[in-house]
Amino acid sequence: MRDSVQILSTRVRPIAADEAARLACQWATEPVARAVCAGNVHMLMEAHDDPGFASIVAAADLVVWDGRPLVWAARLQGVRDAQQCRGPDILLVSPGCPRQERWMVARRDQLHRVMLGVGAAFDMIAGRVAAAPRWIQRAGLEWVFRLAHEPGRLWPRYARHNGGFVALIILQGLHVAVRRMLSSGD
């Protein structure tokens, strides 16, 4: 398994879904509880804005990139084979970000199983929230689809986080590019 990649203040593991599932199944056979966070723009911006929440996410055993923008951010850092990981599911925790991450990490020592924060997955499966078509997901526009369906709930979150995420990723990419130029002697 490759080392994790720093995206803003969060380390995210470049791991394929099948590898994450194998790892989760391996962990499920161990007598140690685990927390797996499915990282997306919302989670990374919550972690960026709240150092306490950043510590909680950092305490997770695995943070995978569930959101397409994280894949793009990793590719900007040179991870050419980055793939979206819509991950393994052992104990599914779904109150949404940041509550589910706080809950999983706080209970990791009491619950002896792998936990996966799944956000709105249950609402989508139950049909209470519409899931974006695959082509919209692949295009990285799931947030637009969800905003169109839940504007009252999602507008404040997206207004607060999405623009900041883009600006911070651009700055981080510039920083990485400058660091590479300086280290190569150009």
C-alpha positions in Angstrom: 0.0 0.0 0.0 1.4 3.4 -1.0 2.0 6.2 1.4 -0.8 8.7 2.0 -1.0 12.0 0.2 -1.5 15.4 2.0 -4.5 17.2 0.6 -4.9 20.5 2.6 -4.6 19.4 6.2 -5.7 15.8 5.7 -3.7 12.8 4.7 -5.6 10.6 2.2 -4.6 7.1 1.2 -4.4 6.5 -2.6 -6.1 3.1 -2.4 -8.4 1.3 -4.9 -11.8 0.1 -3.7 -10.9 -3.6 -4.0 -7.7 -3.0 -1.9 -9.7 -1.0 0.7 -12.3 -3.8 0.9 -9.5 -6.4 1.4 -7.9 -4.2 4.1 -11.3 -3.7 5.8 -12.0 -7.5 5.7 -8.5 -8.1 7.1 -9.1 -5.6 9.9 -12.5 -7.2 10.6 -10.7 -10.4 11.6 -8.5 -8.5 14.1 -9.4 -7.8 17.7 -8.9 -4.1 17.2 -11.6 -1.6 16.2 -10.9 0.6 13.1 -12.3 3.8 11.6 -12.4 4.4 7.8 -13.4 7.8 6.6 -14.6 8.4 3.0 -13.0 11.8 2.3 -14.7 14.4 0.2 -14.5 18.2 -0.2 -16.8 18.7 2.8 -14.7 16.6 5.1 -11.4 18.1 4.0 -12.7 21.6 4.4 -14.2 20.8 7.8 -10.8 19.5 8.8 -9.1 22.6 7.3 -11.4 25.0 9.2 -11.5 23.1 12.5 -8.2 21.8 13.9 -10.1 19.6 16.4 -11.9 17.9 13.6 -8.6 17.6 11.7 -7.2 15.7 14.7 -10.3 13.4 14.6 -9.8 12.6 10.9 -6.1 12.1 11.5 -6.9 9.6 14.1 -8.8 7.4 11.6 -7.1 4.3 10.5 -7.8 5.0 6.8 -9.0 8.0 4.9 -9.9 7.2 1.3 -10.9 9.6 -1.5 -14.6 9.2 -2.0 -15.0 12.5 -3.9 -13.7 13.1 -7.4 -12.2 16.5 -6.5 -9.8 14.7 -4.1 -8.7 12.5 -7.0 -8.0 15.6 -9.1 -6.1 17.2 -6.1 -3.9 14.1 -5.8 -3.2 14.1 -9.5 -2.0 17.7 -9.2 0.5 16.4 -6.7 1.7 13.8 -9.1 -0.4 10.7 -8.1 -1.2 9.8 -11.7 -3.1 6.6 -11.0 -5.4 8.1 -8.4 -8.9 6.5 -8.4 -12.1 7.3 -6.6 -12.7 4.8 -3.8 -16.4 4.3 -2.9 -15.3 2.1 -0.3 -15.7 -1.0 1.9 -18.6 -1.3 4.3 -18.5 -3.2 7.6 -20.2 -1.0 10.2 -21.9 1.8 8.3 -22.2 5.1 10.2 -24.4 7.7 8.6 -25.2 10.9 10.6 -23.2 12.9 8.1 -19.9 14.8 8.2 -18.5 15.9 10.7 -20.8 14.0 13.2 -20.1 10.5 11.9 -16.3 10.9 12.0 -16.4 12.2 15.5 -18.7 9.3 16.5 -16.5 6.6 15.0 -13.2 7.8 16.4 -14.8 8.4 19.9 -16.2 4.8 19.9 -13.4 3.0 18.2 -12.2 1.5 21.5 -15.7 0.3 22.5 -16.8 -1.2 19.1 -14.6 -3.9 17.9 -15.2 -3.6 14.2 -14.3 -1.6 11.1 -16.5 1.5 10.9 -17.2 3.4 7.7 -18.7 6.9 7.5 -21.2 6.9 4.6 -22.9 10.2 4.9 -26.1 10.3 2.8 -25.8 6.7 1.5 -28.7 5.4 3.5 -31.0 8.2 2.4 -30.0 7.5 -1.2 -30.5 3.8 -0.9 -33.9 4.4 0.8 -34.9 6.8 -2.0 -35.3 9.8 0.3 -32.5 11.6 -1.5 -31.9 11.2 -5.2 -28.5 9.7 -6.2 -26.7 11.4 -9.1 -26.5 9.5 -12.3 -23.1 7.8 -12.9 -22.1 10.3 -15.6 -22.6 13.2 -13.3 -20.6 11.4 -10.6 -17.7 10.7 -13.1 -17.7 14.3 -14.2 -17.2 15.5 -10.6 -20.6 17.3 -10.6 -22.4 15.3 -8.0 -22.4 18.3 -5.7 -24.4 20.3 -8.4 -27.0 17.5 -8.6 -27.3 17.3 -4.9 -27.5 21.1 -4.5 -30.4 21.2 -7.1 -32.3 18.6 -5.0 -31.5 19.9 -1.5 -30.7 23.6 -1.9 -31.9 24.6 1.6 -29.7 22.1 3.4 -26.7 22.1 1.1 -26.4 25.7 0.0 -24.8 26.9 3.2 -22.3 24.1 3.2 -21.3 24.5 -0.4 -21.2 28.3 -0.2 -18.8 27.9 2.8 -16.6 25.1 1.5 -16.4 24.7 -2.3 -14.8 28.0 -3.3 -12.4 27.8 -0.4 -11.4 24.3 -1.4 -10.7 25.3 -5.0 -8.6 28.3 -3.9 -6.6 26.3 -1.3 -6.0 23.4 -3.8 -4.6 25.9 -6.3 -2.4 27.4 -3.7 -1.2 24.0 -2.5 -0.5 23.0 -6.2 1.5 26.1 -6.7 3.5 25.4 -3.5 4.2 21.8 -4.7 5.3 23.1 -8.1 7.6 25.7 -6.6 9.0 23.0 -4.2 9.7 20.7 -7.2 11.4 23.4 -9.2 13.6 24.4 -6.3 14.5 20.7 -5.5 15.3 20.0 -9.2 17.7 23.0 -9.4 15.8 24.8 -12.2 
